[in-house]
Amino acid sequence: MGHPAVEAVMTTLYTFGYLSARSERIITELIAVRTPLVDIRYNPTSRHWQYTQDALSKRAGDLYFHLVELGNENYQSALDGKYQEPGVKFHDLETGLIRLSVLLSDYGRAAIFCACSSKKTCHRIRVAELAKERLGVWVIHL
């Protein structure tokens, strides 16, 4: 009789934008399964009160983390209503990836988010690509 195969568990990085139609459900479900919510906005404010740093940190408690280092210093360009970030300038990419790596190591998964609803034009997609390349994570865009 053989031994059952042991499957390697891959670290997962989720991504989402809180301006997407499903964001409330996504946030609720991530908190329910104790997945860290990693805010990668350079400036964690919002015109929508429920997505301000204060509101999210109260809602998620110890599962909320703000990694300003992964924020786009050029985020103001995205505030034209189209939420496209043409020129991404990370605040401190290397430090941000180290901090993200620690969270992923501690929890086995995390969800990075910002405001943008588009998966094509947002800096969080670049963060996810870099995390996949450098940290070996499995990326799922929610």
C-alpha positions in Angstrom: 0.0 0.0 0.0 1.5 3.4 -1.1 1.6 6.6 0.8 -0.9 9.3 -0.1 0.7 12.0 -2.3 1.5 15.2 -0.6 0.5 18.2 -2.6 2.5 21.4 -2.3 0.5 24.3 -1.2 1.1 27.4 -3.2 0.9 30.9 -1.7 -2.0 32.8 -3.3 -2.2 36.5 -4.0 -5.7 37.8 -4.9 -6.3 41.2 -6.5 -9.4 43.4 -6.7 -10.5 47.0 -7.1 -13.1 48.3 -4.7 -14.9 50.2 -7.4 -15.9 47.0 -9.1 -19.5 45.9 -8.7 -18.6 42.8 -6.6 -16.2 44.4 -4.2 -18.5 44.4 -1.1 -19.0 40.6 -1.5 -15.3 40.1 -2.1 -14.3 42.0 1.0 -16.8 40.2 3.2 -15.7 36.8 1.9 -12.0 37.5 2.3 -12.5 38.7 5.9 -14.7 35.6 6.6 -11.8 33.3 5.5 -9.2 35.4 7.4 -7.4 36.6 4.3 -5.4 39.8 4.8 -6.6 42.9 3.0 -3.5 44.7 1.7 -4.3 48.3 0.7 -1.7 49.3 -1.9 -3.0 52.8 -2.5 -0.5 55.6 -2.1 -3.1 57.7 -0.3 -5.7 55.4 1.4 -8.6 57.8 1.2 -11.7 57.6 -0.9 -14.8 59.6 -1.8 -16.7 56.5 -0.7 -16.5 56.5 3.1 -16.6 52.7 3.4 -13.2 52.5 1.5 -11.3 54.9 3.6 -8.4 53.5 5.6 -10.2 54.1 8.9 -13.4 52.3 7.8 -11.6 49.4 6.2 -9.3 48.9 9.2 -12.3 48.9 11.6 -14.1 46.4 9.4 -11.2 44.1 8.8 -9.4 44.6 12.1 -6.0 42.9 12.3 -6.5 41.7 8.7 -6.1 45.2 7.3 -2.6 46.3 6.2 -1.6 49.5 4.3 1.6 49.0 2.2 2.2 52.6 1.1 5.4 51.3 -0.5 3.4 49.6 -3.2 1.4 52.7 -3.9 1.6 54.6 -7.1 2.8 58.1 -6.4 1.2 59.1 -9.7 -2.3 58.0 -8.6 -3.7 61.5 -9.1 -3.7 60.7 -12.8 -6.2 58.0 -12.2 -8.7 60.3 -10.5 -10.1 61.5 -13.8 -13.0 59.0 -13.6 -11.4 56.5 -15.9 -9.1 55.1 -13.2 -6.2 54.5 -15.5 -2.7 54.9 -14.3 -0.6 55.7 -17.3 2.7 56.3 -15.4 3.2 54.1 -12.5 5.8 55.3 -10.0 6.0 53.0 -7.0 6.8 54.7 -3.7 9.3 52.0 -2.6 8.8 48.8 -4.6 11.6 46.7 -3.0 10.5 47.4 0.6 6.9 46.9 -0.4 7.6 43.5 -1.9 9.5 42.5 1.2 6.6 43.5 3.4 4.1 41.7 1.1 6.4 38.6 1.2 6.2 38.6 5.0 2.4 38.8 5.0 2.2 36.0 2.5 4.5 33.9 4.5 2.5 34.5 7.7 -0.9 33.9 6.2 -0.3 31.8 3.1 -2.4 34.2 1.1 -3.3 37.9 0.8 -5.5 40.2 -1.3 -4.0 43.4 -2.7 -6.5 46.1 -3.6 -6.9 49.7 -4.7 -9.7 51.7 -6.2 -9.4 50.8 -9.9 -12.1 48.5 -11.3 -10.1 47.7 -14.4 -7.7 44.7 -14.4 -5.9 46.1 -17.5 -4.8 49.6 -16.5 -4.1 49.5 -12.8 -0.8 49.4 -10.9 -2.0 46.5 -8.8 -1.7 44.2 -11.8 2.0 45.2 -12.1 2.4 44.5 -8.4 0.8 41.1 -8.9 3.1 40.3 -11.9 6.1 41.3 -9.8 5.0 39.2 -6.9 4.5 36.2 -9.2 8.0 36.7 -10.7 9.9 37.4 -7.6 7.9 35.7 -4.8 6.5 32.7 -6.8 2.9 33.3 -5.8 -0.2 32.1 -7.6 -2.2 35.2 -8.7 -6.0 35.3 -8.9 -7.7 38.4 -10.1 -11.1 38.7 -8.4 
